[in-house]
């Protein structure tokens, strides 16, 4: 068992850190709000550090799940960042969804310092984090992955090493592009069924076992019909992720017309007060 640091105790990070602790690892936690880290340590065990740098001292690996590029830069390369305190040969695993550009930069900085780095965004939402069944898409070296994978197994059901540094983040962009398109199609299909005065349960029974079936249909058809949108991943975060994908597409030449359109549809949902509702709230912009 190893001594580890976990940075970021939000709805994803807190259960992930808990799974590591339950697996027998020694955990030092840090959160931007120190009282939250102290509360987590008091409830679950481990210790709370006031800065990422303090948390990173003497650990095998620093794992992080924070908010965005700026947050990741702060906890790694900032004045009190983890990289300054990590021992040579230590590992940094970033579960935050960030730009591929920053992921590549962190990998370069880590290599300069004799560290290992893996960009490892996750899919599965809060429920996956709580259950320890996340899917993780990873970019980094084989050596970094060999250290990281046994740790990530504590809270993941699927771990795929996609390739070079930044590839994990690019794969997460693929994931979000696909989800955006599915949710728009599902939203339109649901509203069409309602306008046609069909029995929604019967429609679901008829189509959910065929080619139209998707995770979103199986898990969100009924809740979307009832106007329930409190299932974790918020519209604000989806717009952040789609923005990353659109930026990357401008750099690599990919055409993303549907993703760009759905991003603007989510802006409409934000304007309707749905910023913190989950991504299935996309259906709201189509009326009732």
C-alpha positions as CSV (number, residue, x, y, z in Angstrom):
1,X,0.0,0.0,0.0
2,X,1.2,3.5,-0.8
3,X,1.1,7.0,0.5
4,X,-1.0,9.1,-1.9
5,X,-2.2,12.7,-2.2
6,X,-5.7,13.5,-3.6
7,X,-6.4,17.1,-4.7
8,X,-10.0,18.2,-5.1
9,X,-12.9,16.8,-3.0
10,X,-15.9,17.7,-5.1
11,X,-18.7,15.3,-6.1
12,X,-16.2,13.2,-8.1
13,X,-13.0,13.6,-6.1
14,X,-14.4,12.9,-2.7
15,X,-15.7,9.3,-3.4
16,X,-12.6,8.5,-5.5
17,X,-10.3,9.4,-2.6
18,X,-12.5,7.4,-0.3
19,X,-12.1,4.3,-2.5
20,X,-8.4,4.7,-2.4
21,X,-8.5,4.9,1.4
22,X,-10.7,1.9,1.7
23,X,-8.2,0.0,-0.5
24,X,-5.6,0.4,2.2
25,X,-3.7,3.4,0.9
26,X,-2.5,6.3,3.2
27,X,-4.2,9.4,1.9
28,X,-3.4,13.1,2.3
29,X,-6.2,15.3,0.9
30,X,-6.3,18.9,-0.2
31,X,-9.2,21.1,-1.3
32,X,-9.4,24.8,-2.2
33,X,-11.6,25.2,0.9
34,X,-9.5,23.7,3.6
35,X,-12.4,23.1,6.0
36,X,-13.8,20.7,3.4
37,X,-10.5,18.7,3.4
38,X,-10.5,18.7,7.2
39,X,-14.1,17.5,7.3
40,X,-13.3,14.7,4.8
41,X,-10.3,13.5,6.8
42,X,-12.3,13.7,10.1
43,X,-15.0,11.5,8.6
44,X,-13.0,9.0,6.6
45,X,-9.4,9.1,7.9
46,X,-6.2,10.4,6.4
47,X,-4.9,13.9,6.8
48,X,-5.7,17.3,5.3
49,X,-3.0,19.5,3.8
50,X,-3.4,23.3,3.4
51,X,-1.6,23.4,0.0
52,X,-1.1,21.0,-2.9
53,X,2.7,21.3,-2.3
54,X,2.3,20.2,1.3
55,X,0.0,17.3,0.2
56,X,2.6,16.1,-2.4
57,X,5.6,15.8,-0.1
58,X,6.9,12.2,0.1
59,X,4.0,10.5,-1.8
60,X,4.1,7.9,-4.5
61,X,1.4,9.6,-6.5
62,X,-0.6,12.8,-6.6
63,X,-4.1,12.3,-8.0
64,X,-6.4,15.3,-8.9
65,X,-10.0,16.0,-9.9
66,X,-10.6,19.7,-9.9
67,X,-12.5,22.1,-12.1
68,X,-10.7,23.4,-15.2
69,X,-7.4,24.4,-16.8
70,X,-6.8,27.2,-14.4
71,X,-7.4,25.0,-11.3
72,X,-5.0,22.3,-12.6
73,X,-2.3,24.9,-13.3
74,X,-2.7,26.2,-9.8
75,X,-2.4,22.9,-8.1
76,X,0.5,21.7,-10.2
77,X,2.7,24.6,-11.4
78,X,1.5,27.4,-9.1
79,X,3.7,28.8,-6.2
80,X,2.2,26.2,-3.9
81,X,1.8,23.6,-6.6
82,X,2.4,19.9,-6.2
83,X,5.2,19.5,-8.8
84,X,7.6,21.5,-6.7
85,X,7.4,19.0,-3.8
86,X,7.1,15.7,-5.6
87,X,10.0,13.3,-5.5
88,X,11.7,12.1,-8.6
89,X,9.9,9.1,-10.0
90,X,6.5,10.1,-8.5
91,X,3.4,10.1,-10.5
92,X,0.8,12.7,-11.3
93,X,-2.7,11.6,-12.4
94,X,-5.2,14.2,-13.5
95,X,-8.8,13.2,-13.6
96,X,-10.0,16.7,-14.5
97,X,-11.3,17.3,-17.9
98,X,-9.0,20.0,-19.3
99,X,-7.5,21.0,-22.7
100,X,-5.2,18.6,-24.5
101,X,-2.8,21.5,-24.8
102,X,-2.4,21.8,-21.0
103,X,-2.2,18.0,-20.6
104,X,0.7,17.9,-23.0
105,X,2.4,20.8,-21.3
106,X,2.1,19.1,-17.9
107,X,3.6,15.9,-19.3
108,X,6.5,17.9,-20.6
109,X,7.0,19.7,-17.2
110,X,6.8,16.4,-15.4
111,X,9.4,14.8,-17.6
112,X,11.7,17.7,-17.0
113,X,11.4,17.2,-13.3
114,X,11.8,13.4,-13.5
115,X,8.1,12.8,-12.8
116,X,5.5,10.6,-14.5
117,X,2.2,12.0,-15.7
118,X,-1.1,10.6,-16.9
119,X,-4.0,12.6,-18.2
120,X,-7.0,10.5,-17.2
121,X,-10.4,12.1,-17.6
122,X,-13.3,10.0,-16.5
123,X,-16.9,9.1,-17.6
124,X,-19.6,7.7,-15.5
125,X,-20.6,10.7,-13.4
126,X,-21.2,11.0,-9.7
127,X,-22.9,7.7,-9.5
128,X,-19.9,6.0,-11.1
129,X,-17.5,7.7,-8.7
130,X,-19.6,6.6,-5.7
131,X,-19.9,3.0,-6.9
132,X,-16.3,2.8,-8.1
133,X,-17.3,2.0,-11.6
134,X,-15.9,4.9,-13.6
135,X,-14.5,4.6,-17.2
136,X,-11.1,6.2,-17.5
137,X,-9.4,7.2,-20.8
138,X,-5.7,7.7,-20.4
139,X,-2.8,9.5,-22.1
140,X,0.8,9.0,-21.1
141,X,3.8,6.7,-21.2
142,X,3.6,3.0,-20.6
143,X,5.8,3.4,-17.5
144,X,3.4,6.0,-16.1
145,X,0.4,3.8,-16.8
146,X,2.0,0.8,-15.0
147,X,2.1,2.9,-11.8
148,X,-1.2,4.5,-12.3
149,X,-3.5,1.6,-13.3
150,X,-3.4,-0.3,-10.0
151,X,-4.4,2.9,-8.2
152,X,-7.2,3.7,-10.6
153,X,-8.6,0.2,-10.3
154,X,-9.8,1.3,-6.8
155,X,-12.6,3.3,-8.4
156,X,-12.8,2.3,-12.1
157,X,-14.5,-0.5,-14.0
158,X,-12.8,0.3,-17.3
159,X,-9.3,1.8,-17.9
160,X,-8.1,2.3,-21.4
161,X,-4.6,3.6,-22.3
162,X,-5.4,5.5,-25.5
163,X,-1.9,6.7,-26.3
164,X,0.4,9.7,-26.0
165,X,0.1,12.6,-23.5
166,X,-3.1,14.5,-24.3
167,X,-4.8,11.5,-25.9
168,X,-6.9,10.9,-22.8
169,X,-8.3,14.4,-22.9
170,X,-8.9,14.2,-26.7
171,X,-10.8,10.9,-26.1
172,X,-13.0,12.6,-23.4
173,X,-13.8,15.2,-26.1
174,X,-14.9,12.4,-28.4
175,X,-17.1,11.2,-25.5
176,X,-18.7,14.5,-25.0
177,X,-19.3,15.2,-28.7
178,X,-21.1,11.9,-29.0
179,X,-23.2,12.5,-25.9
180,X,-24.2,15.9,-27.1
181,X,-25.5,14.5,-30.3
182,X,-27.4,11.7,-28.7
183,X,-29.1,14.0,-26.2
184,X,-30.3,16.3,-28.9
185,X,-31.7,13.4,-30.9
186,X,-33.3,12.0,-27.8
187,X,-34.8,15.4,-26.8
188,X,-36.4,15.8,-30.2
189,X,-37.7,12.2,-30.3
190,X,-39.3,12.6,-26.8
191,X,-41.0,15.9,-27.7
192,X,-42.2,14.4,-31.0
193,X,-43.7,11.4,-29.1
194,X,-45.5,13.8,-26.7
195,X,-46.8,16.0,-29.5
196,X,-48.2,12.8,-31.1
197,X,-49.9,11.9,-27.9
198,X,-48.3,8.5,-27.7
199,X,-48.0,6.4,-24.6
200,X,-44.3,7.2,-23.6
201,X,-43.9,4.0,-21.7
202,X,-45.0,1.9,-24.7
203,X,-42.8,4.0,-27.1
204,X,-39.8,3.3,-24.8
205,X,-40.6,-0.4,-24.7
206,X,-40.8,-0.4,-28.5
207,X,-37.6,1.4,-29.4
208,X,-35.2,0.9,-26.5
209,X,-34.3,-2.7,-27.6
210,X,-33.4,-1.7,-31.1
211,X,-31.0,0.5,-33.0
212,X,-32.2,3.7,-31.3
213,X,-31.2,2.3,-27.9
214,X,-28.5,4.3,-25.9
215,X,-27.4,4.8,-22.3
216,X,-29.1,8.1,-22.3
217,X,-32.4,6.6,-23.6
218,X,-32.4,3.8,-21.0
219,X,-31.5,6.1,-18.1
220,X,-33.1,9.5,-19.0
221,X,-36.2,8.9,-21.2
222,X,-38.5,8.7,-18.2
223,X,-36.9,11.4,-16.2
224,X,-36.8,13.8,-19.1
225,X,-40.5,13.2,-19.7
226,X,-41.2,14.0,-16.0
227,X,-39.0,17.2,-16.1
228,X,-36.5,15.8,-13.6
229,X,-33.0,17.1,-14.2
230,X,-31.0,16.5,-11.0
231,X,-28.7,13.7,-12.0
232,X,-25.2,15.0,-11.6
233,X,-23.3,16.3,-14.6
234,X,-24.3,20.0,-15.0
235,X,-25.0,22.0,-18.1
236,X,-22.2,24.4,-17.1
237,X,-19.7,21.6,-17.1
238,X,-20.9,20.2,-20.5
239,X,-20.5,23.7,-22.0
240,X,-16.9,23.8,-20.7
241,X,-16.2,20.4,-22.2
242,X,-17.8,21.2,-25.5
243,X,-15.8,24.4,-25.6
244,X,-12.6,22.4,-25.1
245,X,-13.6,20.1,-28.0
246,X,-14.4,23.0,-30.3
247,X,-11.0,24.7,-29.5
248,X,-9.2,21.4,-30.2
249,X,-11.1,21.1,-33.5
250,X,-10.0,24.5,-34.6
251,X,-6.4,23.3,-34.0
252,X,-6.7,19.9,-35.7
253,X,-9.1,20.9,-38.5
254,X,-12.0,18.6,-37.5
255,X,-15.5,19.8,-38.4
256,X,-18.0,19.7,-35.5
257,X,-21.2,21.4,-36.7
258,X,-23.6,19.4,-34.5
259,X,-21.4,19.9,-31.4
260,X,-21.3,23.6,-32.0
261,X,-25.0,23.8,-32.5
262,X,-25.8,21.8,-29.3
263,X,-23.3,24.0,-27.4
264,X,-25.5,27.0,-28.3
265,X,-28.6,25.1,-27.4
266,X,-27.1,24.5,-23.9
267,X,-26.5,28.3,-23.8
268,X,-30.2,28.7,-24.2
269,X,-30.8,26.2,-21.3
270,X,-28.4,28.3,-19.2
271,X,-30.4,31.4,-20.0
272,X,-33.5,29.6,-18.8
273,X,-31.9,29.1,-15.4
274,X,-30.7,25.5,-16.0
275,X,-26.9,26.0,-15.5
276,X,-26.8,23.5,-12.7
277,X,-29.3,21.0,-14.1
278,X,-28.0,17.9,-15.7
279,X,-27.3,17.6,-19.4
280,X,-30.7,15.9,-20.2
281,X,-32.3,19.3,-19.5
282,X,-31.4,20.0,-23.1
283,X,-35.0,18.9,-23.8
284,X,-36.3,22.1,-22.0
285,X,-35.5,24.3,-24.9
286,X,-38.1,22.4,-27.0
287,X,-41.0,23.4,-24.7
288,X,-43.4,20.8,-23.3
